[in-house]
Amino acid sequence: MSCRPTRSKTARYIEAYANCVVAQAFQKAAKKQSQYWRGRRKALRQLLSGGGAEGPVGTVLLQALRQPLTHHVQQYVLLLLRLQDTIQEDHPTRELVVRAAVVFGNLQSFAGQELDQAVATQALWPTLSTRPRDVLYSPARRLLLDSLDVPVSVTPLRAERVLLLEDALALVQGSSVHTFDLKLVWLDPGPDRRELHLLTPEEEFSFRAKDPQGQVVWQWKLTQAVCQALRGKKDFPVLGAGVDPSEAPACRCTAYTFCAEGRLFQATYEGEWCRAKPHGKGTLRWPDGRNHVGDFYQGLEHGFGIRLVPQACEDKFDCFKCHWKEGSMCGYGICEYGTDEVYKGYFREGLRHGFGVLESTPQAPQPCKYTGHWERGQKSGHGIEEDSSRGERYIGMWQADQRHGPGIMVTQAGVCYQGTFQADKIVGPGTLLSEDDSLYEGTFSRDLTLLGKGKVTFPNGFTLEGSFGGGSGKGLHTQGVLDTAALPPHPSSTSKRQLGLGAFPVESRWQGVYSPFRDFVRAGCPGELREALLGFHTQSSRELRKSQEYLCCDRSCPEDGAGSMEAVLEELLQPREPAALRQSLKKALSSSLHPLGKLLRTVMLTFQAAYAGFGANKHLQQLAQEEVRQHARDLWAAYRSLLQVALQRKGQTLEDEDAETRDLQVYSLMLPLVLPSFYSELFTLYLLLHEREDNLYGQGITNLSLFPDTKLLEFLDVQKHLWPLKDLTLTTNQRRSLVQDECFLSATECLQKIMMTVDPQEKLEVLERTHAEIQATVSRVLGREQQLPMDDLLPLLIFVVSRARIQHLGAEIHLIRDMMDPMHVGGRYDFLLTALESCFEHIQTDDMRLPPLPSHVDGGDLR
């Protein structure tokens, strides 16, 4: 038979027996069935050793259920100790015997202490008045220390008696009692050890004993009781036996319901605690259905958290997936409202503040989207609002949720207005451009109706100047002067007129996007602030779901591996030749987890909000292209600031960069990398702006493509010794057969590649290679190297352009001109681009209209 006790069964038996002692169950049973137990006194006497069978039946019954176990354990202890003395020190079985003796010794002490506590607890209840007894009484509860035995005073709370129970601390004052769960009690000995501070979630108070010995007893007993309560069950070694912790752990995990009035009234917190404050991961639940899951710091929401707020209607919630600071939303967040609106942006002190996007669903009664800056919960600063129901887009300044300051209004009908707004109303003079390129300069009504003094310039040059007005159902009426003698206006004054220039300085237009990044860099790029300042990405449905589904958030957290901030900064320190640096920046900008990639994706949103969809208006082209160049400058500055932090961590400094070097890096390195992200919207604006010229160019290309190469070469006055033909004495038909679809074919195929890249530098390189192919073809024809002058080059280039059939060449040329590196101005690339512009303009003219091809061509020489 094994001498090792079954701990769980033995401990449960002792605890159950002690519970009966506390409840006086044996005395009550004997009293209720006294005749039955008196008839079995002899049987009970047989269970007892050494007498003790006399006295009340209840007492005999109590001893009969206790003595056999305690005697059995005591005999085991004595037997094991004697056995231990008979075994040599170095014998392998001695350690097993010693261990068994310790286990049974602990069990013996545990039983004795448990029974002593039960007797003391049983004696406690009659000393309490009815209400405290009803609150505190439980057969399983044990008294550990009573202030009647070891006096102690409590401040600032009042208590005439203090009871330390094994699971709670009770302060009794008259008929009232205040209990504290020991799992949520923290002890903080005073500096002089004469006072013991106790911390609980909603109360702080101090114990002071009458003498140092009593102070030590209370501190020791409280510490051990708190530790045992945190363990959650009694066990042996007994309380106080063996090596005891000098203090209870500061960090714990448990639940508590707040009772005091305040923002947490009746809220239940379940999670991690530190020194009586929610601290770490946890969940808050209010009775009204509000839930908060996330990080806490010293009692307040701090870090990432998800707040769920129920709406009045069923199954509708506001869900805030945000970063928090000291109890309020602060930093980046994604909020899905019960109204089906979604906000993605920044907060401060619980209000939208900084850059953010507020969007309703397309199914909303009045679908709307705002992309821009916020201040203390209101639209303020530069922003873009799209009202789909009205077919309008506003680009401009805001104040207190209203359009205020310079602004541009674009309508779905193609109307574009620029003027001044005040308190959401149009005030003062403005400029309106209609889809047919009519221009109005004057005053307006709220709905852009011409009202007051103004001047209309029609596309044909006619002008109408006077006073305008209208009434309901009466249409527009005017009184003024119509001038029909004026010449047609220059395209730059109407069809190509650009709005917004100077009204919104490009340097400050979207600085709210870059401000959190700069704050992140100034803080030294700490990983814990990365999400709060740079944002995060989540995958969630636009439709609101059940509350429990919202209490989680699968967001990108690149804190490990290549995505960590340390890895990002380390990558920046790698030696970088121009090609390697370009590849590294390309990788960073294409990653949604990299700080530079996050910035690029955010400014892409702003660009699309302003210039995509029905907001794609040709009068905003220059506003857009200067914005793209500015983003390239800001992203280069962002890269440099990250590099500076990386070097500072290594004790190094970043060399200053002069303006010329910065511009070189921006245009040659950064702009080609970011331009693809904006190219679709930007090129659309160029197409709209240069639509008329491109249509004329397209008609010219169509006309020129109808004729064979030899006829076209002759028409363009290309000198015949430059024609790529070996024998000029061939008949016209023979010569046409020889060169059809082959004349300057390599140059034509080369030029067609200009449409295959969005990089202005690469487009210029394509143009340079096309020029080189033309030169090479001519050199082969002449049998020697030949540098063509402009008079010879231009007709050959027109020939190649006509055969390349590049769509929208005008838009391509102007985009290259606007986006190319300024260092190329006046250089070789500038010369070639100017030559291409000349070709484009020539093809549009009436001089490029060929006469119809004769129905019969004889075999004579074209000369």
C-alpha positions in Angstrom: 0.0 0.0 0.0 1.4 3.4 -1.0 2.2 5.8 1.9 1.6 8.9 -0.3 -1.8 10.5 0.4 -4.2 11.4 -2.2 -3.9 15.2 -1.9 -7.2 16.2 -3.5 -9.4 13.7 -1.7 -7.8 14.2 1.7 -7.8 18.0 1.4 -11.4 18.0 0.3 -12.4 15.8 3.2 -10.6 18.1 5.7 -12.3 21.2 4.1 -15.7 19.6 4.2 -15.3 18.6 7.8 -14.1 22.1 8.7 -17.2 23.6 6.9 -19.4 21.4 9.1 -17.6 22.7 12.2 -18.2 26.3 11.1 -21.8 25.6 10.5 -22.1 23.6 13.7 -23.6 20.9 11.5 -22.7 18.0 13.9 -24.4 19.7 16.9 -27.4 20.5 14.8 -27.6 16.9 13.4 -27.2 15.4 16.9 -29.9 17.7 18.3 -32.3 16.9 15.5 -31.8 13.2 15.7 -30.7 12.9 19.3 -32.5 9.6 20.0 -30.9 8.1 16.9 -27.3 9.1 17.9 -27.8 8.1 21.6 -28.5 4.6 20.4 -25.2 4.6 18.5 -23.0 6.0 21.1 -21.3 2.5 21.5 -20.4 2.5 17.8 -19.0 6.0 18.0 -16.9 5.0 21.0 -15.3 2.3 18.9 -14.0 4.9 16.5 -12.3 6.9 19.2 -9.1 6.0 21.0 -8.1 7.1 24.4 -11.6 7.8 25.7 -13.5 10.9 24.8 -16.7 9.0 24.1 -18.4 10.8 27.0 -20.2 14.2 26.7 -22.8 15.6 24.3 -23.6 13.5 21.3 -22.7 16.3 19.0 -19.2 16.6 20.5 -18.7 12.8 20.2 -19.8 12.8 16.6 -17.4 15.6 15.8 -14.5 13.7 17.4 -15.5 10.5 15.7 -15.2 11.9 12.3 -11.9 13.7 13.0 -9.8 11.5 15.2 -9.3 8.4 13.0 -7.9 10.6 10.2 -5.6 12.7 12.4 -4.4 9.6 14.2 -3.7 7.8 10.9 -1.7 10.7 9.6 0.2 11.1 12.8 1.1 7.4 12.8 2.4 7.7 9.2 4.6 10.7 10.2 6.1 8.8 13.2 6.6 5.6 11.1 8.4 7.5 8.3 10.6 9.4 10.7 11.7 6.1 12.4 12.3 4.6 8.9 14.3 7.6 7.9 16.6 7.1 10.9 17.3 3.5 9.8 18.5 4.4 6.3 22.0 5.4 5.6 22.6 9.0 4.3 23.8 7.9 0.9 21.2 5.3 0.2 19.0 6.1 -2.8 15.7 5.4 -1.0 16.4 7.8 1.8 15.4 10.8 -0.3 12.0 9.2 -1.1 11.4 8.5 2.6 12.3 12.1 3.6 10.0 13.5 0.9 7.1 11.3 2.1 7.7 12.4 5.7 7.6 16.1 4.7 4.3 15.5 2.7 2.6 13.8 5.6 4.0 16.4 8.0 2.5 19.2 5.9 -0.8 17.3 5.7 -0.8 17.1 9.5 -0.2 20.8 9.8 -2.7 21.6 7.2 -5.4 19.6 9.0 -4.6 21.2 12.3 -4.6 24.8 10.9 -7.8 24.2 9.0 -9.6 22.9 12.1 -8.2 25.8 14.2 -9.4 28.3 11.7 -12.8 26.6 11.5 -13.2 26.8 15.3 -12.2 30.5 15.3 -14.6 31.2 12.5 -17.5 29.4 14.2 -16.9 31.5 17.3 -16.9 34.7 15.1 -20.5 34.7 13.9 -22.3 35.0 17.2 -20.2 38.2 17.9 -21.5 40.0 14.8 -24.8 41.8 14.5 -27.4 40.5 12.1 -26.6 42.5 8.9 -22.8 42.0 8.9 -23.3 38.3 9.7 -25.8 37.9 6.8 -23.3 39.6 4.4 -20.2 37.7 5.5 -21.5 34.3 6.6 -20.5 31.2 4.5 -19.6 27.8 5.8 -16.6 27.7 3.5 -15.2 31.1 4.7 -12.5 31.2 7.3 -11.3 33.9 9.7 -7.6 34.5 9.5 -7.2 37.6 11.8 -9.5 39.8 13.9 -8.8 43.3 15.0 -10.2 42.3 18.4 -7.2 40.0 18.8 -4.6 42.3 17.1 -5.9 45.8 17.3 -5.6 48.0 14.2 -7.0 51.4 13.1 -8.1 52.3 9.6 -7.9 55.7 7.9 -9.5 57.6 6.2 -12.3 54.9 6.2 -14.0 54.2 9.5 -14.1 50.7 11.0 -14.7 49.6 14.6 -13.7 46.1 13.7 -11.5 44.7 10.9 -11.8 41.0 9.8 -9.3 39.3 7.6 -11.1 36.4 6.0 -9.4 34.0 3.6 -11.0 35.6 0.5 -12.0 39.1 1.6 -11.1 42.0 3.9 -14.1 43.2 5.9 -14.4 46.6 7.6 -17.4 46.6 10.1 -18.9 49.8 11.3 -22.1 49.3 13.3 -24.5 47.4 11.1 -22.7 48.3 7.9 -19.9 46.3 6.4 -17.5 47.1 3.5 -15.8 44.1 1.9 -12.8 44.0 -0.4 -11.9 41.0 -2.6 -8.4 40.0 -1.6 -7.5 39.3 -5.3 -7.9 43.0 -5.8 -6.1 44.3 -2.7 -2.5 45.6 -3.1 -0.3 46.3 -0.1 2.1 49.2 0.0 4.2 49.3 3.3 4.9 52.9 4.4 8.4 54.2 4.4 8.6 54.0 8.2 6.9 50.6 8.3 4.5 51.9 10.9 1.7 52.2 8.4 0.4 49.9 5.8 -1.3 51.4 2.7 -3.9 49.3 1.0 -5.0 49.9 -2.6 -8.2 48.6 -4.2 -9.9 49.5 -7.5 -12.1 52.2 -5.9 -10.7 52.9 -2.4 -7.3 53.7 -0.8 -6.8 53.4 3.0 -4.2 52.7 5.6 -3.8 50.3 8.6 -1.9 51.3 11.7 -1.4 48.8 14.5 -0.9 49.8 18.2 2.6 48.3 18.3 5.3 47.2 15.7 4.6 43.6 16.4 0.9 44.0 15.6 1.9 45.9 12.4 4.1 43.0 11.3 1.3 40.5 12.0 -1.2 42.3 9.9 1.2 42.9 7.0 2.3 39.2 7.1 -1.2 37.8 7.4 -2.5 40.1 4.6 0.3 39.3 2.3 -0.2 35.5 2.7 -4.0 35.8 2.4 -3.7 37.8 -0.8 -1.3 35.3 -2.3 -3.5 32.4 -1.3 -6.6 34.1 -2.8 -4.7 34.6 -6.0 -3.8 30.9 -6.1 -7.5 30.2 -5.9 -7.5 27.2 -3.6 -6.2 25.9 -0.3 -3.4 23.4 -0.5 -0.6 22.1 1.6 2.1 23.2 2.4 -0.1 25.2 4.7 -0.5 28.9 4.8 2.8 30.3 6.1 4.8 27.1 5.8 7.9 26.9 3.7 9.2 29.8 1.7 6.6 32.5 1.5 6.6 35.4 -0.9 7.7 38.7 0.7 5.0 40.5 -1.2 2.0 39.7 -3.4 2.5 40.1 -7.1 1.8 43.6 -8.4 0.4 42.4 -11.7 -2.7 40.1 -11.7 -5.6 39.0 -13.9 -9.1 39.0 -12.5 -12.5 40.6 -12.9 -14.2 43.5 -11.0 -17.5 45.5 -11.3 -17.2 49.1 -10.4 -19.7 50.6 -8.0 -18.7 54.2 -7.6 -20.4 56.9 -9.7 -18.4 57.9 -12.7 -17.7 56.8 -16.3 -17.1 53.2 -15.1 -20.2 53.0 -12.9 -21.5 49.4 -13.0 -18.9 48.5 -15.7 -17.2 45.2 -15.3 -13.5 45.0 -16.1 -11.9 41.6 -16.8 -8.3 41.4 -17.6 -4.9 42.4 -16.3 -4.3 44.7 -13.3 -1.4 46.5 -11.7 -1.5 48.2 -8.3 -5.3 48.4 -8.3 -5.6 49.8 -11.8 -6.6 48.1 -15.1 -3.2 47.7 -16.8 -2.5 45.6 -19.8 -5.0 43.6 -21.9 -8.5 43.7 -20.8 -12.3 44.0 -21.5 -14.7 46.6 -20.2 -18.5 45.9 -20.3 -21.2 48.3 -19.4 -24.8 47.3 -18.6 -26.1 49.4 -21.5 -24.2 47.2 -24.0 -21.0 49.2 -24.4 -17.9 47.1 -24.7 -14.2 48.0 -24.9 -11.5 45.4 -25.6 -7.9 46.5 -25.8 -4.9 47.9 -23.9 -5.1 49.8 -20.6 -2.5 51.8 -18.7 -2.9 52.9 -15.1 -6.7 52.5 -15.2 -7.4 54.2 -18.6 -7.8 53.0 -22.2 -4.3 53.4 -23.6 -3.0 51.8 -26.8 -5.1 50.0 -29.4 -8.6 49.2 -28.5 -12.1 48.4 -29.9 -15.1 50.2 -28.5 -18.6 49.0 -29.3 -21.4 51.4 -28.6 -25.0 50.2 -29.2 -27.5 52.4 -31.0 -31.2 52.8 -30.1 -32.3 50.5 -32.9 -31.7 46.8 -32.7 -28.4 45.3 -33.9 -26.9 48.7 -34.8 -23.6 49.6 -33.3 -20.9 52.3 -33.5 -17.6 50.4 -33.7 -14.4 52.3 -33.0 -11.1 50.5 -33.8 -8.7 53.1 -32.7 -5.6 54.0 -30.7 -6.3 55.5 -27.3 -4.4 57.8 -25.0 -5.3 58.3 -21.4 -8.9 57.2 -21.9 -9.6 59.1 -25.2 -9.2 58.2 -28.8 -5.9 59.6 -30.0 -4.0 58.7 -33.1 -5.2 56.7 -36.0 -8.5 54.8 -36.0 -11.2 53.2 -38.1 -14.8 53.9 -37.0 -17.9 52.2 -38.5 -21.0 53.9 -37.4 -24.5 52.6 -37.1 -25.6 55.1 -39.7 -23.4 53.1 -42.2 -20.8 55.9 -42.3 -17.1 54.9 -42.0 -14.4 57.2 -40.8 -10.7 56.4 -41.3 -8.3 58.9 -39.9 -6.9 60.6 -36.9 -8.3 61.6 -33.5 -7.3 63.8 -30.6 -9.0 63.8 -27.2 -11.8 61.6 -28.6 -12.6 63.9 -31.6 -11.6 63.7 -35.2 -8.5 65.8 -35.5 -6.0 65.8 -38.3 -6.4 64.1 -41.7 -9.3 61.7 -42.2 -11.9 60.3 -44.6 -15.6 60.2 -43.8 -17.7 58.2 -46.3 -21.2 57.0 -46.4 -22.4 54.0 -48.3 -23.7 54.4 -51.9 -27.1 53.2 -50.7 -27.4 56.1 -48.1 -30.2 58.6 -48.7 -27.6 61.3 -49.3 -24.3 59.6 -50.2 -21.4 61.8 -49.4 -17.6 61.6 -48.9 -15.2 64.0 -47.2 -11.5 63.7 -47.6 -9.4 66.2 -45.7 -8.5 67.9 -42.5 -10.4 68.0 -39.2 -10.1 70.1 -36.1 -11.7 69.2 -32.8 -14.4 67.0 -34.6 -15.2 69.5 -37.4 -14.1 69.8 -41.0 -11.4 72.5 -40.9 -8.6 73.3 -43.3 -8.2 71.9 -46.8 -10.7 69.2 -47.8 -12.7 67.7 -50.6 -16.3 66.8 -50.3 -18.2 64.8 -52.9 -22.0 64.9 -52.9 -23.2 62.2 -55.2 -26.8 63.0 -54.8 -26.2 66.6 -56.1 -23.5 65.6 -58.5 -21.1 68.1 -57.0 -17.5 68.1 -55.7 -16.0 70.8 -53.6 -12.3 71.3 -53.3 -11.1 74.0 -50.9 -11.0 75.4 -47.4 -13.3 74.6 -44.5 -14.0 76.0 -41.1 -16.3 74.6 -38.4 -17.9 72.0 -40.7 -18.7 74.7 -43.4 -17.1 75.7 -46.7 -15.2 78.8 -45.8 -12.5 80.5 -47.8 -11.3 79.9 -51.4 -12.8 76.9 -53.1 -13.6 75.2 -56.3 -16.9 73.6 -57.2 -17.0 70.9 -59.9 -20.3 69.5 -61.1 -21.2 66.3 -62.9 -22.4 68.5 -65.9 -18.8 69.7 -66.4 -19.3 73.1 -64.8 -16.3 74.4 -62.9 -16.5 77.3 -60.5 -13.8 79.1 -58.4 -14.6 81.7 -55.8 -14.9 82.5 -52.2 -17.2 80.8 -49.6 -18.3 82.1 -46.3 -20.4 80.0 -43.8 -21.2 77.5 -46.6 -22.4 80.2 -49.0 -20.8 81.7 -52.2 -19.8 85.3 -51.6 -18.3 87.9 -53.8 -17.1 87.5 -57.4 -16.0 84.3 -58.9 -15.2 82.5 -62.2 -17.3 79.9 -63.9 -16.3 77.7 -66.8 -19.0 75.6 -68.5 -18.5 72.4 -70.5 -18.7 74.3 -73.9 -15.8 76.6 -72.7 -18.0 79.6 -72.0 -16.5 81.8 -69.3 -18.4 83.8 -66.8 -16.8 86.2 -64.4 -19.0 87.9 -61.8 -21.3 87.1 -58.9 -23.5 84.0 -58.3 -26.4 82.6 -56.4 -25.9 79.6 -54.0 -26.7 77.1 -56.8 -24.2 78.7 -59.2 -26.9 80.6 -61.1 -25.6 83.9 -62.6 -26.9 86.7 -60.4 -25.7 90.3 -60.3 -23.0 92.0 -62.4 -20.8 89.9 -64.6 -19.3 89.2 -68.0 -19.8 86.1 -70.2 -17.2 85.3 -72.9 -18.5 82.8 -75.4 -16.3 80.2 -77.2 -16.6 82.3 -80.5 -15.3 85.4 -78.8 -18.6 87.2 -78.3 -19.0 88.8 -74.9 -22.0 89.8 -72.9 -21.5 92.2 -70.0 -24.1 93.5 -67.7 -26.5 92.5 -64.9 -27.9 89.0 -64.7 -30.9 87.6 -62.8 -33.7 85.1 -62.8 -36.8 84.0 -61.1 -38.6 80.8 -60.4 -39.7 79.4 -63.8 -38.6 82.5 -65.6 -35.2 81.3 -66.8 -32.1 83.7 -66.9 -32.5 87.3 -68.0 -29.9 90.0 -68.4 -29.5 93.6 -69.2 -26.2 94.6 -70.7 -24.1 94.9 -73.9 -23.4 92.1 -76.4 -20.1 92.6 -78.3 -19.9 90.5 -81.5 -16.8 92.3 -82.9 -14.2 90.6 -80.6 -11.8 88.0 -81.9 -12.1 84.4 -80.6 -10.3 84.2 -77.3 -6.9 82.5 -76.9 -7.3 78.9 -75.7 -5.4 79.7 -72.6 -8.0 82.1 -71.5 -11.0 79.8 -71.8 -10.7 76.1 -72.8 -7.3 75.7 -71.1 -7.8 78.1 -68.3 -6.5 76.6 -65.0 -8.3 77.1 -61.7 -7.0 76.9 -58.1 -3.5 78.2 -58.8 -2.3 80.3 -55.9 -5.6 79.7 -53.9 -4.3 76.6 -52.2 -0.5 76.7 -51.8 0.7 73.3 -52.8 3.3 73.2 -50.0 0.7 73.3 -47.3 -2.3 71.6 -49.1 -1.8 68.1 -47.6 0.6 68.7 -44.7 -2.0 67.1 -42.4 -1.1 63.8 -44.1 2.6 64.2 -43.3 2.2 65.6 -39.8 1.8 62.3 -38.0 4.8 60.9 -39.9 6.9 63.8 -38.8 5.7 63.4 -35.2 6.7 59.7 -35.5 10.2 60.6 -36.7 10.7 63.3 -34.1 9.9 60.7 -31.4 12.7 58.5 -32.8 10.4 56.0 -34.7 9.4 54.0 -31.6 7.6 50.8 -32.5 4.8 51.3 -30.0 3.7 54.5 -31.7 3.9 53.1 -35.3 0.3 52.2 -35.6 -1.0 55.2 -33.8 0.8 57.7 -36.0 1.1 55.8 -39.3 -2.1 53.9 -39.3 -3.0 50.3 -39.8 -5.1 48.2 -42.2 -8.0 46.0 -41.3 -10.2 43.8 -43.4 -13.8 44.3 -42.3 -17.2 44.5 -44.0 -18.9 47.8 -44.5 -22.1 46.2 -43.1 -22.4 46.2 -39.3 -22.5 42.8 -37.7 -23.2 41.2 -34.4 -21.4 42.8 -31.5 -19.1 39.8 -30.7 -17.8 39.8 -34.2 -16.6 43.3 -33.7 -14.6 42.7 -30.6 -11.7 41.6 -32.6 -9.5 43.3 -35.3 -7.3 41.5 -37.7 -4.9 44.3 -38.5 -1.4 44.3 -39.9 1.1 44.4 -37.0 4.6 44.2 -38.5 6.5 44.0 -35.2 8.5 40.9 -36.1 10.8 40.1 -39.0 11.4 42.3 -42.0 8.4 44.5 -41.3 9.6 45.7 -37.8 10.8 49.3 -37.5 14.3 48.1 -36.5 14.5 46.2 -39.8 13.2 49.1 -41.8 15.8 51.4 -40.3 18.6 48.9 -40.7 17.7 48.5 -44.4 18.2 52.2 -44.9 21.8 51.9 -43.7 22.8 49.5 -46.4 25.3 51.0 -49.0 23.3 52.4 -51.8 24.5 52.9 -55.4 21.9 54.8 -57.5 20.4 51.7 -59.0 20.3 49.8 -55.7 18.8 52.9 -53.9 16.1 53.1 -56.6 15.2 49.4 -56.1 15.1 49.8 -52.3 12.8 52.9 -52.5 10.6 51.1 -55.0 10.2 48.2 -52.6 9.5 50.5 -49.7 6.9 52.5 -51.6 5.1 49.4 -52.8 4.7 47.9 -49.3 1.7 48.9 -47.3 3.6 48.1 -44.1 6.5 50.4 -44.8 6.1 54.0 -43.5 6.8 55.4 -47.0 4.4 53.0 -48.5 1.7 54.1 -46.0 2.3 57.7 -46.9 2.0 57.1 -50.6 -1.2 55.2 -50.2 -2.7 58.0 -48.2 -1.8 60.8 -50.6 -3.2 58.5 -53.4 -6.5 58.7 -51.7 -6.4 62.5 -51.6 -5.5 62.6 -55.3 -8.3 60.3 -56.3 -10.8 62.2 -54.2 -9.9 65.4 -56.0 -9.3 64.3 -59.6 -11.1 61.0 -60.3 -14.6 60.4 -61.4 -16.7 63.4 -62.4 -14.2 65.6 -60.7 -11.8 64.9 -63.6 -12.0 68.4 -65.0 -9.5 69.8 -67.5 -9.3 73.1 -65.6 -7.7 71.3 -62.6 -4.8 69.8 -64.6 -2.1 72.2 -63.4 -3.4 71.9 -59.8 -3.0 68.2 -60.0 0.4 68.1 -61.7 1.9 70.5 -59.1 0.5 68.3 -56.4 2.2 65.2 -57.8 5.6 67.0 -57.9 5.1 68.2 -54.3 4.3 64.7 -53.1 7.6 63.5 -54.7 9.4 66.3 -52.7 7.7 65.4 -49.5 8.3 61.7 -49.9 12.0 62.3 -50.5 12.1 64.4 -47.4 10.4 61.6 -45.5 13.0 59.1 -46.7 15.7 61.4 -45.6 14.2 61.9 -42.2 14.0 58.1 -41.7 17.6 57.8 -42.8 18.6 60.4 -40.2 16.9 58.5 -37.4 18.7 55.3 -38.6 22.1 57.1 -38.5 21.4 58.7 -35.2 20.8 55.3 -33.6 24.3 54.4 -34.8 25.8 57.6 -33.5 26.2 59.1 -36.9 24.8 62.2 -38.6 23.2 62.8 -42.0 25.0 65.3 -44.3 23.0 68.4 -45.4 21.5 68.4 -48.9 21.6 71.5 -51.0 18.6 72.5 -53.2 20.3 71.4 -56.4 21.1 67.9 -55.1 17.6 67.6 -53.6 15.9 68.5 -56.9 18.1 66.1 -58.8 17.1 63.2 -56.4 13.4 64.2 -56.5 13.1 64.3 -60.3 15.5 61.6 -61.2 14.7 59.1 -58.4 11.5 59.8 -56.4 9.2 61.2 -59.0 9.5 58.3 -61.5 8.7 55.9 -58.6 5.6 57.7 -57.3 4.2 58.9 -60.7 2.6 55.5 -61.5 0.4 55.8 -58.4 -1.1 59.0 -59.8 -0.7 58.4 -63.5 -4.2 57.2 -64.4 -6.0 60.3 -62.9 -3.3 62.7 -64.0 -3.1 61.5 -67.6 -6.9 61.7 -67.8 -6.7 65.4 -67.0 -4.0 65.9 -69.8 -6.3 64.0 -72.2 -9.2 66.3 -71.4 -7.1 69.5 -71.6 -5.5 68.7 -74.9 -8.5 66.8 -76.5 -8.9 69.4 -79.3 -5.3 69.2 -80.5 -5.2 65.4 -80.2 -8.4 65.2 -82.3 -6.8 67.3 -85.0 -3.6 65.3 -84.7 -5.6 62.0 -85.0 -7.3 63.3 -88.2 -3.9 64.2 -89.6 -2.5 60.7 -88.8 -5.5 59.1 -90.4 -5.0 61.1 -93.6 -1.2 60.4 -93.7 -1.7 56.7 -93.1 -3.6 56.4 -96.4 -0.6 56.9 -98.5 2.5 54.7 -99.1 5.9 55.6 -97.8 7.4 56.9 -101.0 4.5 59.3 -101.6 4.7 60.5 -98.0 8.4 60.9 -98.1 8.0 63.0 -101.2 5.2 65.0 -99.7 7.3 65.8 -96.7 10.1 67.1 -98.9 12.6 64.5 -97.6 15.7 64.7 -99.7 15.8 61.7 -101.9 19.3 60.8 -101.2 18.1 60.2 -97.6 15.5 57.7 -98.6 16.3 54.2 -97.5 16.4 52.9 -101.1 19.4 51.3 -102.9 18.3 52.1 -106.5 16.4 55.3 -107.3 15.9 54.3 -111.0 13.3 51.7 -110.1 9.8 52.4 -111.3 7.4 54.0 -108.8 5.5 50.7 -108.4 8.7 48.8 -107.8 10.0 51.3 -105.4 6.7 51.3 -103.5 6.7 47.6 -103.3 10.2 47.6 -101.9 9.7 50.1 -99.1 6.0 49.7 -98.2 5.8 49.1 -94.3 9.6 49.0 -94.1 10.8 52.5 -94.4 12.4 53.7 -91.1 10.7 50.6 -89.5 13.2 50.4 -86.6 12.7 54.0 -85.6 8.9 53.6 -85.9 8.8 50.6 -83.6 11.1 52.4 -81.2 8.9 55.4 -80.9 5.8 53.3 -80.2 7.4 52.3 -76.9 6.8 55.8 -75.6 3.3 54.6 -74.6 4.7 51.6 -72.6 6.1 53.6 -69.7 4.8 56.3 -67.4 8.3 57.6 -66.4 9.0 60.9 -68.2 12.8 60.1 -68.1 12.1 56.8 -69.8 9.9 58.5 -72.4 12.7 60.9 -73.2 15.1 58.0 -73.5 12.7 56.4 -76.0 12.7 59.6 -78.0 16.5 59.7 -77.9 16.7 56.1 -79.2 14.2 56.9 -82.0 16.5 59.8 -83.1 19.5 57.4 -83.0 17.6 54.9 -85.2 16.8 57.6 -87.7 20.4 58.7 -87.8 21.6 55.1 -88.1 19.2 54.5 -91.0 20.4 57.6 -92.8 24.0 56.7 -92.2 23.5 53.3 -93.7 21.9 54.8 -96.8 24.7 57.3 -97.2 27.4 54.9 -96.3 28.9 57.3 -93.7 28.2 58.8 -90.4 25.8 61.7 -90.8 24.4 64.2 -88.2 21.2 65.5 -89.5 20.4 69.2 -89.2 16.9 70.2 -88.0 15.8 71.0 -91.6 16.4 67.4 -92.6 15.5 65.8 -89.2 12.1 67.3 -88.8 10.5 65.8 -92.0 12.0 62.4 -91.2 10.7 62.6 -87.7 7.2 63.6 -89.0 7.3 60.5 -91.2 8.2 58.3 -88.2 5.5 59.9 -86.0 2.9 59.4 -88.6 3.8 55.7 -89.0 4.0 55.1 -85.2 0.3 56.2 -84.8 0.7 57.1 -81.1 -2.6 57.9 -79.5 -3.0 61.1 -77.6 0.5 62.3 -78.5 -0.4 65.9 -77.4 -1.2 64.7 -73.8 2.0 62.6 -73.8 4.2 65.6 -74.9 2.7 68.0 -72.3 3.0 65.5 -69.5 6.7 64.8 -70.4 7.3 68.6 -70.5 5.7 69.2 -67.2 7.2 66.3 -65.3 10.7 66.0 -66.8 13.8 66.8 -64.7 14.5 70.6 -64.9 18.1 69.9 -65.4 17.2 68.7 -69.0 15.9 72.1 -69.9 18.1 73.5 -72.7 19.8 70.2 -73.2 19.6 67.3 -75.6 16.3 65.9 -74.3 14.8 69.4 -74.5 15.9 69.7 -78.1 14.4 66.3 -79.0 11.1 67.0 -77.2 10.9 70.4 -79.0 11.3 68.6 -82.3 8.5 66.1 -81.4 6.3 69.1 -80.5 7.0 70.6 -83.9 6.0 67.3 -85.6 2.8 67.2 -83.5 1.9 70.8 -84.5 2.7 70.2 -88.2 0.5 67.1 -88.4 -2.5 69.2 -87.1 -2.2 71.9 -89.8 -4.1 72.0 -93.0 -0.7 71.7 -94.9 -0.7 68.0 -93.8 -3.8 67.3 -95.9 -2.6 65.2 -98.9 -4.4 65.4 -102.2 -6.3 62.3 -103.1 -4.2 59.5 -104.6 -4.6 59.2 -108.4 -6.6 56.2 -109.6 -3.7 55.2 -112.0 0.0 55.8 -111.4 2.4 55.2 -114.3 5.8 53.6 -114.0 7.7 56.8 -114.3 10.1 58.0 -111.6 8.6 60.1 -108.9 11.3 62.6 -109.5 
